[in-house]
């Protein structure tokens, strides 16, 4: 396209966008209502909401109220109370002043956080496809997956041998293009779509280009749903990689797909409606691999929805985000949500780079194609960057930056950043390149994520990348070749915390240690859509039944599936008890018996800001010995101590007119009965002693005796009283106190643990001590 034509096209596009903005003066707002403020003249809440919005819009616009009948796009009735409605800014401002309106927030966009794991997690034996033998109770659990939908033809959703759908299930199978009633079965028991908020913000969905149904065009939802509860599939692989039996964490559980994400993103009004509907349908677990930014608890719509789900006994698992290794990069930090970071497994996909000097470097790749490079031949190598620290558009191989005359017939070195990794390979291929070396930058460190590239390509760590780039820049005729070594198992060390996994601390409440745990999230094989190639690029014509993806999106459904297993064995456990079981049995050492490491630096140990309580251990979580339970009122009183006013607290009091009854005795947020313990000393140097409390519930043998083991800390003495917990048939709960006494204030947080032991169980709570800097 000529430059003048391009400028004209951009100008017209800008005019079109401006016109759309002027016409679309209304946008979606989420209105949280005080259920208990409904005037008596209204027979139900929806009638009240509708009347209020009509009154406001008529008053603001001096128009006939009947013109605004379609302002409400969702009513929320189960997990919380309120509506989503199309309003102007003036209307939203006026609505905030109405009696009974708790809060009014604009709709926001959320983003997706993109077969060996059952064996790696101990859920099956080396010589078997099932470990923990199936029990009839497994079939009673329904996991709601909020994502991009599902590809029902995948063998992972085969329902052979499953019992009838449980009686408590009230969901349905919505039909639409490409999705009929028969696509639901005894495995996929429900499928719904939510798009009104998306369409209000982005315009009507083009039904010729995108399935306006539960059918998954993206692949992400199919992958996460299969990871949660996929049926065992022998011979699963991605073009020969990761060959074996693929199965979900809870293969006996049911899946209900709630499609909330579309080609342009996922909107909070749709997500809230899906949570509300899923709870009404009867899900037991919600798996949500997406997130937005961090905002205060009452402003975070997913947090509010998850609170209502928790009140109804639904376990909610969310991905931590892919913003690591930067600190304070977490999303989904509410204490009633289980926040999951990502780690590696003991499986890798090695590939090598051989330079003209004879030097070998190891990387990773999932490339499989006909355009293999000869291992006995060297090919010209080129790098378009000036050095390893100053990245440029051409060094990152962004679209339109590579000159065919300099690239054709060569292996191109590309820096990570801005564009998707596989897209860089497409750019190289389009410019005539024959291969790519994808180099990590400082932001990615030494972590290697394998990709299913469209041309021979190898990903290498930052240090290796620097060496290869130096060679390319200083050699007169640099050359290289690439080779691919397939699948390698029993990698050591593993697990390792993924560099991309978002990190703490929890900026909203330092007393709540986040993330809660890590689970496999790097190079995970699971079911895939039939509508897209494994690279997800539109030019990729390959089709596979399985794909390998990485992200906290992949770690979240691992925890959701294990939670479903625990729920099937312990149907009366609360969401907090399930989370406690997962956290207190998590481990913090790898398969070399050294502390878990951080892939961002390769050698440094990770901290609870990175791995939370540790890496999940599903088999032990089924029998944790002791758990820490938390009720809805406890969480509410935690919120009372977070500075929320009465109007802000109302959004969390859906099922009961809750008050901050015990708020005065709940003055320290660290007293929430959380499995992780965080003592935060205030800025005042005069505060040298802090006392926190925990209540342990015995879920093991009725007669049990536990003794405590406490870590040593440099900056404080830590004392636990009593030092023994004696349980019997009558004594099932015991409260103990932890006293922290400062010896010397430390500039950085200190980490350790409190472990209760009875000879069978080790109930471990991570401990963090933080001294806020003096004012």
N, C-alpha and C positions, 0 to 999 in steps of 0.2 A: 504494500500500500504506500503510495507517495506521501511525503510529509504533509503537503497541503490537504490531501484527502483525509489523513489521520487527524489533523487539527480540526477540520470541518466536522468529522464524525464525533470527536470528543466534545465539540461545542454543542452539537445537536443532542448528544447524550446528556450533557449537563442541563440543557433546557428542558428535556423530557423529565429528568429527575426533579428539577425545580417545580415543574408543573404538577408532578405527582405529589410533591410535598404540600403544595398549596391546596390541592383537592383533598388530600388525605389529612385534614386538620385534626381528625380524631385519632387517638391511638388507644391501645388496650391498657386498662388499669385493673389491678387486683384490689378489691375492696374487702377488708376483713371486718366482720360485723360482730358485735356483742350479742350473742344468742339470747341473753337474758333481758335485753332492753326492748324486745318486741312489744309494741303497743297492743292492747287487748283487742282493738277493733279489727286486727288482721288475723285471719284464720290460720295462716301458716307463714313461715319466714320468707318464702319466695315472693308471696304477695306483698309483703312489707318492703322487700328490697326493690321490687319492680316499681311500686308506688313512689318510693323515695327518689329513685333515679329519674322517673318521669317528672316529678315535681321540680327537681333541680334543673333538668334540661329545659323545661318549659320556662322556668324563671330566668335562666341565663339567656335563652335565645328568643324570649317573647314569642314563642311559637306554640302551635297545637301539640299537646303531649302525645297524641296518637301517632305523630311522625317519628316517635322515638321508641316504638315497640320492640325494635330489634337491637337495642343497645346491649343487652345482656347476652354474652356468648357462652358463659358457663355459670352454673350454680354449684356451689360446694356445700355438701350436706353431711358427709360422713367423717372425714378426717379432720375437718374444721368447718367454720361457717363463713359464708360470704359469697361474692360473685366476681366474675371478670366481666368488664363492660367497656364499650367504646365511648370515650369521653374526650372532650377538649381539655386543655390545661385549666381553663377557668371553671369548667364544670367539676373537674377533679378537686380543685381548691375549695369550691363551695361545698362539695360533698364531705370533705374532711371536717366541716363544722357541724354536720348533722348529728343529732343524738343517736347513739348506738353504733356509730362508725368508729371502729377501733384504729384503722389505718388504711391509707390509700397509697399504693405504690405502682409505678409504671411497670409494665411487662418488660422483662429483660431476657437476653439470650444466654442460653447455656451451651456448652460444647462437650462433645464426646471426648473421653480421655483414652484416645488411642495410643503328646499322648502318654507325654511321659509324666505329667504332674501327678496323677493318682498314685503311681508307683513311687515317685519321689516323696510324696506326702505320707506314704505308708498305708494307703487305702487299698492296695492290692499286693499280692505276693509276686515275686519274680516269675513264677511259673503258672500264674492264674490270671483270669480276667475279672475275678471278683474277690474281694478281701473279706471285708465286713460283709458277711452273707446278707442277702436281701431279707428284709423282714416285711410283713404285711403293713406295718405302721409306716414304712417308707413311702408307700403309695398314697398316704393320706395328706402329705404335705404339698402345697402349691406355692411355687415361687413366681412372683410377678416380676417380669423383666421390662424395665422402661428403657427403650432403645429405638432402633431403626426398624423394628419388625422382625419377621422370621421367614426363612425359606423352608416351607413345610415338607418338601420332597426330600430333604436331607436324610440320609439313613440314621443320623443321630436322633431323629424324632420318631423313629419306628416304635410303635406301641405294642408289638407282639409280646404276649405273656402278661401284660399289665391288667390289673383288676379294674372293675368299673370306676368311673369318676367318683370321688368321695362325695358323700351326701351334703357336706357343708358348702360345697362349691355352688355359687350363684351367678357365675360369669356366663358370658355368651361368646359366640363366634360371629363377628361382624363380617358381612360379605362386601366385596368391592372388586375392582379390576384385578384379576389374577388371584383372587382369594375367595373361595367358596366354602360353604358349610362343611363339606367333606374334608377340607384341609385341616380342620381340627379333629383330634382323635383322643385316645386315652393318655397320650403324652402331652400334646398341645391342647389343653382343655379350654383355653380362651384366647381371643384375639380382638383387640379394639384399636381404634385410631383416634388421634387427637390433633387437630390441625387448625382450629378456629383462631387461636392466638397467632399462629404462624401466618395464616392467610391475612389476618388483619394488619400485620406488620409488613408482609412481603408480597401480598397479592395472591391471586388464585393459583393453586398448584396446577401445573400443566399436566393433565392426566395422560397425555400421549407420551410424555417423557419421564414421568414419575408415577409409581403406583400409589394411588390415593386409597390404599388399603393396607392391611397388615403385612402384605408381602414385602420382603426385605430386598431392596435394590442395592443398598450400600454394603451389606455383609457384616457390619459391626454387630448388629442385634442377633443375627444367627450365630455368630461366633461366641458371644457372651452367653446366650441361652443354652447352647450346647455345652459350654464349660460348666454351667450350673448343674445341668441335669441330663446331658446327652446320654442316650442308650449306648452300650458298648458296640463299637464297629471295628471288626478285625481288618487288618490290612490298610488302615487309614494312613495317608501320607500326602505330602505336597511334592508332586513330581519326583518321588523317590526319597525325599528327605523326611526324617522323623517317622519312618515306617514302624507300625505297630498297631496296637488296639487303642483306639481313642474312646474315651468315656468321660462323662461329667462327674463332678464330685458326688452328686447324689443321683445316680442313674435311675432310682426308683421314684424320684419326685416328679411332679407334674410342672409344666411350664404354662404360664399365661403371658402372652406377648402384648405389651402396651406400646404402640408406636407413637412416640412423641417427637422424634427427630426427623427432619426432612432435609432436602438438599441444601437449604440455606441456614440450617441450625435448629435449635430446640428452644422453645419459649416457655417461660415460667408458668404462664396461664395454662398451657397445655399439660405441662408436667404436673401441676397441682391438680388438675382435673383427673389425670391418670392415677395419681396417688389416691385421691378421693374415691374414684371408681373401683380401684383395686382392693381397697379396704372393704368397700361394700360388697364386692364380689366374693370375698373370703380368702384372699391370699394369706399365707402364713409368713412369708419372707418377701421382701422387696429388694431387688438387685438393681442399683442405679449407677451406671458407669458414665456419669457426666457431672459437670459442675460449672458454676459461674465464679465470679469473684467473691471475696470474703466481705461480708457486711454484718452489721449487728444482728443478733439472733432473731429479733422480731422483723427485721427487714429482709431476711433470707427466706424466700418463699418455700424453698425445698426444706429448710429447717423447720418451718411452721407445719408443713404437710407431714414431715417425718414425725414430729411430736404427736400429732393426732393419730398417726399409724401406730406409734409406740403405745399410746393409751389403749388402743384396741388389741394389743398383744402381738403386733406385727414387728418382726425383726427387720431393720433397715440397714443395708450395707451400701456404702458409697465409695467411689474411687477418690483417692487423695489428690489426684491431679498429676500432670506431667511437667511441673515447673521446676523440678530439681536440676542441678544441686543447689540452686539458690535457697537461702534460708527464708523462713516465713512465706513459703510459696503454697501452703496448703489451702484446699477448699474443703467444704463439708466438715466443719470442725465441731458441730454441736455435740454435746456429750451423749445425747440419746441416739446418735448416728454412729455406726461402726465405720471408721475411716481407714481405708486400706491402701498401703503403699505397695510398691512392686520390688520383686527380687528375682534373681536368676535361678535356674535349675542346674542339675549336673549333666546337661546335654548342650552340645555346641555344634556349629556348622562351619568348620574351619576351611579357610581358603588361603592361598599363599601368593605373595608377590615376589618374583625373582628379578633382581635388577641386573643390568649389564655388567656390574662389578662382580656378580656371583652371589651377592648378599641375598638372604632369604628373610622375608617378614611374614608373619602370620596375621590373618584377619578373619573375616567372617562373610559368608554369602550363601544365598539360596538360589543362585543362578543355575538354570538347567535349560540348555538350548542347543541348537545346531551350530551356532557361531562360536564354538570353543576355540580358544587360542592354543597353538601348539606349545607344549612345554619345552620342546627342543629348539624353539625359535625365539628370537628377541624382536620386539616391536618398538617403534619410536614412541617416546614418552614426552608429554608436554604439560606444563603448568602455567596458567595465565596470571598467577598472583605475583606480586613483587617480593613478598616474604611471607613468613608463616603467621604473622600477627595482624597485619593489615589486610582484612578481607575486602575483596572487590566483587562487583557483580559477575565479572568473568571468572574470577577464582572460585566463585560459588556455582558456576555453570547455570546461571539464571537464564530463563528463556530469552532468546534473541541476542545473547552476549558472546556466542562462540562463532568465530570466523571459519567457515568450511575450508578455506585455503590453508589454514594453519593446523586444523584439527584432523582432516580426512586421513584415514589409515593409521591413526595414532591412538595410544592409550592416554586418556586425559585424567589428570588429577583434579578433583573437585572438592572444595571445602564444604562442610555441612553448614546449613544456615538458610533461613528465609523460606526456601522452597522445599517440598517433600523430597526425601532421599531418592526415591525411585524416579521422580520427575527429572532429576539431574541427569540420570542415565538416559532418559528419553531425549533430552536436549543434546547430549553427546552423540547419541545415535543419529539424530536428525541432522547433525552437522557433519556426519561422515566418520565419527570416531568409531573405533573397533573395540574399545574397552574403557573401563573407568576404575580409578582408585579413589574411593570416597574417604576423605580424611576428617577425622574428628577435630574439633577446635577445643579451646580451653573449657568451653561450656559443657562439652560432652566427656572430656577426660579420656580414660582408657576403655570405657564401656563400648562393647561391640553389639550392635543390633543387626541381625541378618535380614536381608530383604530379597524378594523374588524379582530381581532386575530383568529388564528386557534385553540387556546385552551383557557380556562378561564383565562383572564388576565385583570388587572386593572392598569391604569396609575395614579401615585400620584405625588404631587409636591415635591420640594426639602426638605422642612421642614418636611413634613409627612414621606418622604423616610428616612430621618435621624433617626426619632423616631423608625420606623419599623426596620431599620437595627441595631439600638442599642439594641432593644429588641431581635432580632435574635442572636446577638453576645453575649449577657449577660445572656440569659435564658438557663437553662439546657436542657429543651425540648420545644423549641419554636414552636408554632402552629398558624394556621390562617385559615380562610375560606373567600371565595369571593362571592359576590352577585351582580346582575345586575338589575338596576331599570328602564330601558327603557328610554323614552324621557321626559324631563322636559322643560316646557316653562316659559316665563316671568322671566328669570334670571336677578337678580340685583346684582351688577351694570353691565350694558352693554350699549353701546359697550365698549370694553377694547382693547387697542392696543396690538396685538400679540407679544409675546417675540421674536419670530423668525423673525418678520418683520424688514427688513434692515433699518438702521438709518443714518441720516445726521451727520454732515454737508456735503454739497456738496464740496468735496475736490478740484474740478476743478474751481469752482467760488463760493466763499462764498456769493456773492451778489444774487445768485439764490437759494432761499430756497427750499430744497428738503427733503423728498418726497413732492409731491404736495397735496396729500390727502390720506386717508385710506378708505377702503371699506370692506365688509364682506369677510373674507378669512379663517375662522376657522370652521371646521366641516360643509362643504357646500355639500348639496345633489344635484346631477345632473346626467345626463345620463352617461352610462358606456359601454365599449366595451363588445361584446359577446365572445371575444377571451381570456379573462383573468379573474381570480377570483378577488373579491374585495380587497384582501390583496396584489395583484399583484405578489404573489409568485408562481413559476411554480408548486409547490406541491398543490396549492389551486384549487380543482376541482369544487368549488361552482361557479355558474353563476348568476349574478343579472343584472337587467336592469338599476339600479341606484347605485351610490356609493357615499360615503362621504369622501371628501378629504380636506386637509388644505394646505395653502401656499399662497404667494402673487400671484402665478399662478391663484388662485381662485378669488382673489380680483380684479385683472386686468380686467377680462371679465365683472365683475359687472359694472365697469366704462365704458368699451367699449359699453355695452348695453345701459346704460343711455345716453351716448353720441349719440348713434343711435336714441334714443327717441328725444333728443334735436334737432338733425339734421333734423328729420322728421317734427318737428314743426317749425323750423327756417332754412329752406334749404339754405338760403343765408349767414348764419353765417360762419365765418372763424373758423379753428381749435382753434385759440387763444381765440375767443369769447366763444366757447363751454367750453374750459378749464376754462376760467374766471368765467363763470356761475356756474360751479361745485365747484370752489374754494371759491368764495365769499359768497356762500350760505351754505357752510359746517358748521357743528356745532361742538362745543368743550366741550359739557357737556353730561354726560351719563343720563340714565333714573332715576337716583337718584338726578339729577340736580347738580351734583358735576363735577369738571373738569375731562376730560377723563383720565383714569388711564393706567398705564403700567403694563402688565401682568408679566414682568420680575421681578417686585418687589411686585406686588399685591396691594400695598397701595400707592405708589408714583404716583403723577400726571405725565402724559406724557407731552412732550414739542413739539413744531413744528419740531424739529429734528426727532421726532418719528411719529407724526400724520400730519405734514404739515399744510395745512389750516384747517384741521379737517376732520370729517366724512361726507361723501357725503349725500346730502338731495335732492333726484331726483325731487320731486314735486316742491320744491322752485327753483331748477336750471332751470326749464322750464320757469320761470318768474323772472329773477334775478334783474330787474330794471336797473342796470348799468353793463356794461362790460368793460374790458380792452382789446383792440384789439392790435395785433402785426402782422405786415406784414413781408414777407420774407426779404425785405431789412433791416428792423429793426434788425432782428436776425443776418443778415450778418454783420451789423455794430457793433453789440455786439461782434461778433467773431473778428472783426478788433481790438477791444480793448483787446483781450485776448492773444495778443503776437504772433498770427499766421502770418507767412510771406506770400508773394504773391503766392508762389507755393502751400502752404498749404490751402490758401483760395480758390484756384481754384476748389477744389473738391466740394465746396458748390455753385458754380455759373453755374449750369446746364442750366437754362432757360434764363438767362440774363448775359451779361458780366458785372457783378456787380463790383463796386469799392467802396472803403471806403470813399465815398464823404463827409459824415457828421461825420467821425470818430473823428475829433478834438472836435466837440461839444458833442460827445458821449463818453467823456473820462471816465466817471464813469459807470461801468457795472450795477450798481444799478439803472441807469436811464432807463434800458429796461422796457417797459410798462407792467411789470409782475404783476399779481394780488397780489403776496406776496411782501413785501417791506423789504429789508435788507440793513442797513446802516453799512458799514465797515470802521471804523476809522483806518488810517494807523499807522505804528509803531511810527511815529514822534508825540511826545507829543505836538508839536506846532500846529497841526491841531485840532482845537476844534469845528469847525462848518462844517457840511456837508449839502448840499441841494440836494434833489432828486425830480424828477418830475413824474407825472402820468397824463394820459389823459383818462377821463371817457367818455364812449359813452352811451347815453340814449337809451335803448331798451324797455322802459316801456311807460307810458302815455306821449304823446308829451309835455304836459305842466306839468313839475315836478319840485319840489323844495326840495333839499337835504341839511341837515345840518350835520356837522361832530362831532363825539365823539372820543376823543383820549385818549389812556391809559396813566397813569402816569408811569414814569420810574425813577428808583433810580439814574442812572448815567447820564441822559441827559434830557434836556427840549426839547419837540417836539412841533413844531408849524406848522399848516396847513393853507395855504392861497390860495384862499379865503376859508372862513369857511362855505360858502353856495354856492351851485351849482344850478343855475337857468336855466332850459331847456325850450325851446319852439319849435314851428314848424321850426324855422330857426336855432336855436342853439341846435345842437345834440351832440356836443363834447365840453368838457371843460377841459383845462389843469390846474392842481393845483400843488403847490410845498410843499414839506415837509422839514422843516429845523430842523436838529438835532444839539443841542448845548450841549457839554459835561459839566456836573457839576462835576463828579468825575469818572475817568476811572475805569471800573469794570474788574475784572479778568475773569469773565465768561460772556457769552452772556446774554442779557436781552430780554425778549419776551413780547409782548403786541399786540395792534391792533389799526387800524383806521377803524371806521365804519361810513358809510354814511347812513342817515335815511331820509325817506320821509313820514313816517306814515304808509306805507305799506311794504316797502322793508327795509332790513338791509343788506347793501353791506359791508361785512367785509373783510379787508385785514390783515393777520397776519404781525406783524412787529418784526424784530430782529435787535438789535443793538450790534455790536461786536467791541471791542477795541483790535487790534492786540498788542501783548506785545512789548514794546520798544526794539529796537536793542541794 
